[in-house]
Amino acid sequence: IWLGGTPNQTTLAKCFMNKVKVQDLEKVFEPLFYTWKQKRERGESFGAFTDRT
């Protein structure tokens, strides 16, 4: 799983986890999306948020 890239490619993604099983994807992404929803800055993309944090 690579995180932190921005839509306009001004920031490239970085490796977050290796070899995650498909059945574990929800366990990995749910807390990330929850934290993004709670702590993101106005208009901040998920990639920009993960790069900042």
HULIN-V200444 format. One record per pair of residues at least 6 apart in sequence whose C-alpha atoms are under 8 Angstrom apart, sorted by the first residue. I is the first residue (numbers start at 1). J is the second residue. D is the distance in whole Angstrom. If there is no record, write none. Layout:
# HULIN-V200444
i:j:d
I:J:D
I:J:D
This chain:
# HULIN-V200444
i:j:d
1:15:6
1:16:5
1:17:5
1:18:6
1:19:8
1:20:7
2:13:6
2:14:5
2:15:4
2:16:5
2:17:7
3:13:5
3:14:5
3:15:6
3:16:6
3:47:6
3:50:6
3:51:7
4:11:7
4:12:6
4:13:4
4:14:6
4:46:7
4:47:4
4:48:6
4:49:7
4:50:5
4:51:4
4:52:8
5:11:5
5:12:4
5:13:4
5:14:7
5:47:5
5:48:7
5:51:7
6:12:7
6:13:8
6:45:7
6:47:5
6:48:6
7:47:8
11:48:8
13:47:8
13:51:8
33:46:8
36:46:7
36:49:7
36:50:8
40:49:6
41:49:8
